[in-house]
């Protein structure tokens, strides 16, 4: 039994038998020991094939989902990544790996804060809980990472006959979403004590962190290499072009990847000259509209009726830094935890019609920043979303006298 099994069919048969032992209730430790004795490493593609075969043979997807974490732990560091294709910067897989790096950095920071809470006195709790809540808010950005897999990557895999593993992974991702949501709810509990938080941490917070990290391992050891083998360059280009509609997770790709055969204007087709947008008072091309929005000396951010950030202007005179990682993110998670309840109140007032605008102004060094939120409604009065407008008004406050157009030189 200690000899290396090289034949693919033998290897898959052995792996399947080991997974079924887990299904029958055998301990993960004993199965892992048997795996180490019989299989030095397993090609990543065979892991996917075995999962698919088990589902095809009648093992319910729900059972495979229950076993997912256990057999992933058993397979940890045993998957052979030899021959994995390299990807260029900006490729959808490169972006997902960079997002995973940010996710793992966030979970590591959250664990540090949790350990600090264990050691620090009760008086230090509020500040530490705020830090932790901010990290879990950021962690919920994983939803966009998962959506790009579910709505862009998985359909292409299903065309290749790979249906079981994506469904199993989707189920795990839904569990992770619920764990993060539950963690945020706990961290928002007013007056939560140290003992209460630590009890909750053992039940849900640590579990959320572990599950996020485990999913990055499943992706990088199994899903990504297998997807690179199965999908064509044209498939990846379609995924890349559609990714911006869903948004990115804690990372804004600095490079837009496209194959050498793709036309320069393919990925920005909507910005072509001649693509007219007809409005009641006139028309313009998308390119012209983009130039107008970016020429305005203000920051604009649009949040849709579902409270998701959908657009921000990219002018030269930005007040607050934005990057595309915030697109499709819940607007509450874009604000510090201490002000999230105010954002909730503004949105609720806008949706119910109690208010239509909310102005604020603050000093930032030499700048005097005016920030105003506007409720956007259609002709029927239906709520469409919120527009945030920010700009530095210090130079206007300092104006004196007049400067007429005739003085222009």
C-alpha positions in Angstrom: 0.0 0.0 0.0 3.0 2.3 0.5 4.0 2.2 -3.1 3.2 5.2 -5.3 0.1 4.8 -7.4 0.9 6.3 -10.8 -2.0 5.1 -13.0 -4.7 7.8 -13.3 -7.6 5.4 -13.0 -6.1 3.6 -10.0 -5.4 6.9 -8.4 -8.9 8.2 -8.9 -10.4 5.0 -7.7 -8.3 5.2 -4.5 -9.3 8.9 -4.0 -12.9 8.1 -4.5 -12.8 5.2 -2.0 -11.1 7.5 0.6 -13.8 10.2 0.1 -16.5 7.6 0.5 -14.9 6.5 3.8 -15.3 10.1 4.9 -18.9 9.9 3.8 -19.3 6.7 5.9 -18.1 8.5 9.0 -14.4 7.6 9.2 -12.2 10.2 10.8 -10.5 12.8 8.6 -7.2 12.0 10.4 -7.2 8.3 9.5 -8.2 9.0 5.9 -5.5 11.6 5.6 -2.9 9.1 7.0 -4.1 6.5 4.4 -3.9 9.1 1.7 -0.3 10.0 2.7 0.7 6.3 2.6 -0.9 5.5 -0.7 -0.9 8.8 -2.8 2.1 11.1 -2.8 0.2 13.7 -4.8 -2.9 13.9 -6.9 -3.2 16.0 -10.2 -5.7 18.8 -9.7 -7.9 17.6 -12.6 -8.5 14.2 -11.0 -9.9 15.8 -7.8 -12.6 17.5 -10.0 -13.2 14.3 -12.0 -13.7 12.3 -8.8 -16.2 14.8 -7.4 -18.1 14.8 -10.7 -18.1 11.0 -10.8 -19.5 10.8 -7.2 -22.4 13.1 -8.1 -23.0 11.2 -11.4 -23.1 7.9 -9.4 -25.8 9.2 -7.1 -24.0 10.8 -4.1 -26.3 13.9 -3.5 -24.7 17.2 -4.1 -25.7 18.1 -0.5 -23.5 15.2 0.8 -20.6 16.3 -1.4 -21.0 19.8 0.0 -20.9 18.4 3.6 -17.7 16.5 2.8 -16.2 19.4 0.9 -14.3 20.9 3.9 -13.3 17.5 5.2 -11.8 16.1 2.1 -10.3 19.5 1.2 -8.4 19.4 4.6 -7.3 15.8 3.8 -6.1 16.9 0.4 -4.3 20.0 1.6 -0.8 20.2 0.1 -1.4 16.9 -1.7 -2.6 18.3 -5.0 0.0 18.3 -7.8 0.1 21.7 -9.5 2.8 20.6 -12.0 2.0 21.9 -15.5 -0.3 24.7 -14.3 -0.5 27.4 -16.9 0.9 30.8 -16.1 -1.3 33.8 -16.7 -0.5 37.4 -17.7 -1.2 40.4 -15.5 -4.8 41.4 -15.6 -6.0 38.0 -16.8 -9.2 37.0 -14.9 -7.3 34.3 -13.0 -4.5 36.7 -12.1 -7.1 39.2 -10.8 -8.7 36.5 -8.7 -5.4 35.4 -7.2 -4.6 39.0 -6.3 -8.0 39.3 -4.7 -7.3 36.1 -2.7 -4.1 37.7 -1.5 -6.1 40.7 -0.2 -8.7 38.4 1.4 -6.0 36.4 3.2 -4.4 39.6 4.4 -7.8 40.7 5.7 -8.5 37.4 7.5 -5.1 37.5 9.1 -5.7 41.0 10.4 -9.1 40.0 11.8 -7.4 37.1 13.7 -4.9 39.5 15.2 -7.7 41.7 16.5 -9.6 38.7 17.9 -6.4 37.6 19.7 -6.0 41.2 21.1 -9.6 41.1 22.3 -8.8 37.9 24.2 -5.9 39.6 26.0 -7.1 43.2 26.4 -9.3 44.5 29.2 -13.0 45.2 28.7 -12.4 48.9 28.5 -10.5 48.4 25.2 -13.4 46.5 23.6 -15.2 49.3 21.7 -12.2 50.4 19.7 -11.2 46.8 18.9 -14.8 45.9 17.9 -14.9 48.8 15.5 -11.6 47.7 13.8 -13.0 44.1 13.6 -16.3 45.3 12.2 -14.5 47.3 9.5 -12.4 44.2 8.5 -15.5 42.0 8.3 -17.2 44.7 6.2 -14.3 44.5 3.9 -14.4 40.8 3.9 -17.9 40.8 2.6 -16.5 42.2 -0.6 -15.8 38.5 -1.4 -19.3 38.4 -2.7 -18.2 40.0 -5.9 -15.3 37.5 -6.3 -17.8 34.7 -5.9 -20.4 36.3 -8.2 -17.8 36.5 -11.0 -17.2 32.7 -10.5 -20.9 31.9 -10.4 -22.1 34.0 -13.3 -19.1 34.2 -15.5 -16.7 31.2 -14.9 -19.1 28.4 -13.9 -21.2 28.6 -17.1 -18.2 28.0 -19.3 -17.2 25.0 -17.1 -20.7 23.6 -17.4 -20.4 23.8 -21.2 -17.4 21.5 -20.8 -19.5 19.0 -18.8 -18.2 20.1 -15.4 -21.4 20.7 -13.4 -21.0 19.0 -10.0 -17.9 20.8 -8.6 -19.2 24.3 -9.5 -22.6 23.5 -7.8 -20.7 22.2 -4.7 -18.5 25.3 -4.6 -21.5 27.6 -5.1 -23.1 26.0 -2.1 -20.0 26.6 0.0 -19.9 30.2 -1.1 -23.5 30.8 0.0 -22.5 29.4 3.4 -19.5 31.7 3.6 -21.7 34.7 2.7 -24.1 33.8 5.6 -21.2 33.4 8.0 -19.8 36.8 7.2 -23.3 38.4 7.4 -23.8 36.8 10.8 -20.4 38.0 12.0 -21.2 41.6 11.0 -24.6 41.4 12.8 -22.8 40.2 16.0 -20.2 43.0 15.7 -23.0 45.6 15.3 -24.6 44.5 18.6 -24.7 47.5 20.9 -22.9 47.0 24.1 -21.7 43.5 23.4 -19.3 42.3 26.2 -16.0 40.7 25.8 -17.3 37.3 26.9 -20.2 37.5 24.6 -18.0 38.4 21.6 -15.5 35.7 22.3 -18.3 33.1 22.7 -19.6 34.2 19.3 -16.1 34.2 17.8 -15.8 30.6 18.6 -19.1 29.8 17.0 -19.1 32.0 13.9 -16.4 34.6 13.5 -13.4 32.2 13.3 -15.5 29.9 11.2 -16.1 32.7 8.7 -12.4 33.5 8.5 -11.4 29.8 8.1 -14.0 29.2 5.4 -12.8 32.2 3.4 -9.2 31.0 3.6 -10.2 27.4 2.7 -12.0 28.6 -0.4 -8.9 30.5 -1.6 -7.0 27.1 -1.3 -9.7 25.2 -3.2 -9.6 27.8 -6.0 -5.8 28.0 -6.3 -5.1 24.3 -6.0 -8.1 22.9 -8.0 -10.5 25.4 -9.7 -8.1 27.8 -11.3 -5.7 25.2 -12.8 -8.6 23.1 -14.1 -10.3 26.2 -15.6 -7.1 27.2 -17.4 -7.0 23.8 -19.0 -10.6 23.8 -20.1 -11.4 27.3 -21.2 -10.1 29.0 -24.4 -8.5 32.4 -24.7 -11.8 33.7 -26.3 -13.7 32.4 -23.2 -11.4 34.2 -20.8 -11.7 37.4 -22.9 -15.5 37.3 -22.6 -15.1 36.8 -18.8 -12.7 39.7 -18.6 -15.0 42.1 -20.5 -18.0 41.3 -18.3 -16.1 41.3 -15.0 -16.4 45.1 -14.6 -20.2 44.8 -14.5 -19.9 42.8 -11.3 -16.9 44.5 -9.8 -13.7 43.5 -8.1 -12.9 42.4 -4.5 -10.5 44.6 -2.4 -8.3 45.0 -5.5 -8.5 47.2 -8.6 -6.6 45.6 -11.5 -4.1 48.2 -12.9 -3.9 46.4 -16.2 -6.7 45.4 -18.5 -5.8 42.1 -20.2 -6.8 41.2 -23.7 -5.5 38.7 -26.2 -3.1 39.9 -28.9 -5.8 39.3 -31.5 -8.4 41.5 -29.8 -9.0 44.9 -31.2 -7.9 47.9 -29.1 -11.4 49.3 -28.7 -13.2 45.9 -28.0 -13.1 46.3 -24.2 -14.4 49.9 -24.4 -16.8 49.4 -27.2 -19.4 51.6 -25.5 -17.0 54.6 -25.7 -16.9 54.6 -29.5 -17.7 57.8 -31.3 -21.2 57.8 -32.8 -22.8 55.8 -30.0 -25.5 58.4 -29.3 -27.3 58.8 -26.0 -30.6 60.6 -26.6 -31.8 62.8 -23.8 -34.9 65.1 -23.6 -32.8 68.3 -24.1 -30.3 66.9 -26.6 -27.9 64.1 -27.3 -24.2 63.2 -27.1 -21.9 60.2 -27.5 -20.8 58.0 -24.6 -17.3 59.4 -25.1 -18.6 63.0 -24.9 -20.6 62.2 -21.8 -17.6 60.6 -20.1 -15.5 63.7 -20.8 -18.2 66.0 -19.4 -18.6 64.0 -16.2 -14.8 63.9 -15.7 -14.4 67.6 -16.5 -16.6 68.7 -13.6 -14.6 69.9 -10.6 -16.5 67.7 -8.3 -16.5 64.0 -7.1 -19.7 62.1 -8.0 -20.6 58.7 -6.8 -23.9 57.0 -7.7 -25.5 54.4 -5.5 -28.5 52.5 -7.0 -31.9 51.7 -5.5 -30.4 48.4 -4.1 -27.7 50.4 -2.2 -24.9 49.2 -4.5 -22.2 51.6 -5.7 -22.5 51.6 -9.5 -20.4 54.6 -10.7 -17.9 57.2 -9.7 -16.5 60.1 -11.7 -12.7 60.1 -12.5 -12.0 63.8 -12.7 -8.6 65.4 -11.9 -9.9 67.3 -8.8 -10.8 64.3 -6.7 -11.5 64.8 -3.0 -11.9 61.2 -1.9 -10.0 58.4 -3.6 -12.1 55.7 -5.3 -11.1 52.6 -7.2 -13.1 50.1 -9.1 -13.0 47.6 -6.2 -16.0 49.5 -4.7 -18.2 48.9 -7.7 -21.3 46.8 -6.8 -20.3 47.0 -3.1 -23.0 47.8 -0.5 -22.6 51.5 0.2 -22.6 50.9 4.0 -19.4 48.9 3.7 -17.7 51.9 2.0 -18.0 54.0 5.2 -16.4 53.6 8.6 -18.5 51.5 11.0 -19.0 54.5 13.2 -21.0 56.3 10.5 -22.8 53.3 8.9 -25.9 54.0 10.9 -26.0 57.6 9.5 -25.8 56.3 6.0 -28.7 53.9 6.8 -30.7 56.8 8.1 -30.1 59.0 5.0 -31.0 56.1 2.6 -34.1 55.3 4.5 -35.2 59.0 4.5 -34.6 59.2 0.7 -36.5 55.9 0.0 -39.5 56.9 2.1 -39.5 60.5 0.7 -38.9 62.2 4.1 -35.9 63.9 2.6 -34.4 64.6 -0.8 -31.0 65.9 0.1 -28.5 65.8 2.9 -25.6 68.4 3.0 -22.5 68.3 5.2 -19.2 70.2 5.3 -15.9 69.4 6.9 -12.4 70.9 7.1 -9.5 68.8 5.7 -6.2 70.7 6.2 -6.4 73.6 3.8 -9.5 72.2 2.1 -13.1 73.0 3.0 -15.1 70.0 1.7 -18.8 70.3 0.9 -20.5 66.9 0.7 -24.1 66.6 -0.4 -26.3 63.5 -1.0 -29.2 63.8 -3.4 -32.2 61.4 -3.8 -32.7 60.5 -7.4 -36.2 59.9 -8.6 -37.9 59.4 -11.9 -40.9 61.4 -13.2 -43.3 59.1 -11.2 -41.4 59.9 -8.0 -39.9 56.4 -7.7 -36.6 56.2 -5.9 -33.7 55.4 -8.3 -30.8 55.8 -6.0 -28.5 58.3 -4.3 -25.9 60.7 -5.8 -23.0 61.8 -3.6 -21.4 65.1 -4.7 -18.2 66.3 -3.0 -15.9 69.2 -3.8 -13.4 71.6 -2.2 -15.1 75.0 -1.8 -12.2 76.8 -0.1 -11.3 78.6 -3.3 -14.9 79.8 -3.8 -15.1 81.1 -0.2 -11.9 83.1 -0.8 -13.3 84.9 -3.9 -13.5 88.7 -3.9 -14.6 91.3 -6.4 -15.4 90.1 -10.0 -13.7 88.4 -12.8 -15.8 88.9 -16.0 -15.5 87.0 -19.2 -14.0 90.0 -20.9 -11.0 89.9 -18.6 -10.1 86.4 -20.1 -6.7 86.5 -21.8 
